[in-house]
Amino acid sequence: MVTVEVDPARVESRLAAGEIGCPCCVDGTLGGWGHARPRRVVGVADPVRPRRARCRSCLVTHVLLPVTLLLRRAYAAELVWAALAGKAVGSGHRRIAERLSVPATTVRGWLRVFAGRLHAVWAWFIDVAVTAGVDVTVPDATGRWGGALIAVRTAAAAIRSRFGAVSVLGPVTPCRVAVACSGGRLLAPGWPSPRAAVRGQHESALTIGGASL
């Protein structure tokens, strides 16, 4: 799965120009290869039909998922991020669910997954911040709920400082940085993994900053 911008026309243009790199090989670029099935996503007005692509070098296929979505989640990333931010300031899952009009069991599931990887999220996004920024101040909040979100915000600030407030994926917000720099896998099983770190930590910041995906 590869995170791309929301505008389908822009995605098609970059595919045709060979500007989207393959995450599985060093020099490969992706070309169009059909579409994934349409799906409804809560928080997104129209049905989403992600583009599929295949690497011209290694021939591996990938789904191109807009930066507004997380892998295998039927809710917009902004809703998930709002739930995580609500928990960070002390709200319970029922209160968050009521505010977002999302089932309480769904919110509780998001929070449980995230709670199990607080330190990993903190470490991942601090690495992204250090890769993207200059003289980044590392917040000492590892292992705490708020600390994980602070790390994402620190990464977003570092990317904005180096590349500007708007990237190839759109506005550089903490939510979009969380999606793009996790490859859409922020709540996915097995993320982050050591193998993903080899390419992910050192290239994700540059990717959202404006380099080709």
N, C-alpha and C positions, 0 to 999 in steps of 0.2 A: 504494500500500500504506500502511495506517495501523496503527500499533502500539496495541494495546488490552490490557486486563487479561485474566487467564487465565479467570476465571469467566464462562461463556457467559450465564448468567442476568443478570449485572450488565451485560454488553455489550448484551443485548436491552433491558434497562431504559433504558439511556442512549440507545440508538437511538430508542426510542419517545418519549423525552422531548426529542429533538433536542439532546442534549448532546455529540455528537461532531462536531467541526467538519470541514469539507472542507479538505484541504491545498492544493487548487487554486484556491480563490477566497476572498475575504475574509469574506463573511458567510454562506456556505453551511453547511448542516448535513446530516448523512448520515442516510438511512433504510435499513431492511433491503431487500436485493435478492438473496435466494437465498444459496447457499453455493458455495464452491470445492470441488474434488474432495477426498475424504478422502486422507490420506497417513500413512504410518508415519514416525515420527521417533525416532531412537535417543536414549534418555535420557528419553523421554516414554512413560508406561505405555500409554495408549490412543491409537488412531488420531486424528489431528488433522483436523478438517473446518472450515477457516476460514470465517467469515461473510463474505458480500459485502454491500456497501452502495453506494447511489447518492446523489449530492448532490441535494438538492431544488432547488438553484438552477442549477448549471451542468450537471447530469445526468451528470457523469463518475462512473464506477463505481470502487470500490476494494475490495481484499481487506483484511479486518481480521485482522491476524496477532497472536497472543498475544505478550506481551513475553518469553516464554520461548524464542522462536524467532527465527532470523535468516532473511532472505529467501533462498530457493532453497538452503537448507542442510538436509540430512536428519539433522542432529544438533542436540540441544538446545543453546541458547546457553551454558548453564553448562559444557558440555563444551568448546566452542570457547574460552570465556574461560579455563578451566583450562589449556588448551594454550598460550594466549598468555602466561599468567602463568608457566607452567613455563619457557618460552623466556626470559622476562625474568630468571629467576634462574639461567640457564646450562644448562638441560637441552636435549639434542638431540631431534630429532623422533622418533627410535626409542624413546628412553626415555619420552618423553611418551606416545607411542602405546601402549606396553606398560602404563603406569600407568592410562590411561583406557580400555583395551580398544577402541581405535579403530585401523583400518588405518594403518600408517606413511605410506603415500602420501597418505592423506587429511589427516593432521596436517601433513605437509610442504607440502601445497597451501595450507592455512590460513596457515601461517607465511610462506610466500612472498608471498602477497597482502598480508598485514599489513606485512611488511618493506618493501614498495614504497610504503607511505603513512604511514610513521612521523611525518614532520613534519606532514603534513596532519591526522592524527589528533590530534597534540599541539595544534596550533593550534585545531582545531574544539572540543575539549573544554575548553581554557583559555578560549575565548570563552563557552562554556556556563557555566563556573564564574564568570566575571566578571559575566555576565548575571544569574545566580541569586543570587550571594553579595554580601556586604558586606566590603570591605577584604580581598579574596582575595589571598593570597600566591602569586605565579606561580612555579612551580618552573622553574629554568633547566636543562631537560633535553631541549630540542628536538633532533630528529634521532636520538635514541637509543631503543633498544627499550624499556628500562625507563621512559624519559621519557614515552612514549605512554600507558602504563598508569598512570603517576603522574598524568597529566593527567585521565584518566577518574576516578581516585579523588578528585582534587581537585574535579572537578565534582560527584561524588556527595556529598562532604562539604559543599560549598556549598549544594546542594539540601536536604540534611538539616538544615543549620543554619537555613535560611530557612523551610522548610515542614514539617519534622518527619521522623521516621524511616520513616513509612508514607505513600505517595501513592495516587492513584487507581489506579495500576498495581501497587500492592502495596509490599513492602519496598524502600526506596531503597538498593540495593546497586550496587557498581561495574558488575557484569554487566548489571543491568537498565537502568542509566543508559546504558551503552554501546549497548544495543539501542534503547531509546526515543529517545535523542538523535541516533541515526544513522538513525532511521526503519526499523530492521531491516536497514540496508544496510552495516553495518560492514565486511563482506568483499565487497560487491557491486561489479561493474564500474562505474567512473565516479563512485564516491562518495569524498569529498564534492565537489560541483560548485558553482560560483559561484551558479547559480540557486537551488540548495537552500539556500545560506547565507542568502539574503534572509529566508526565513521560519524556516529550521531553527535557526540559531544563537540567535536572539533569542526564540524561542517554545518550543523544546524543553525548556529548563530549567523554564519555567513550566508546561508541560504535565505533565511527570512530577511536578512539585511539587503538582499538584492541580487545575489549571485544566482546562477541557474540552478534549478532543482534537479 
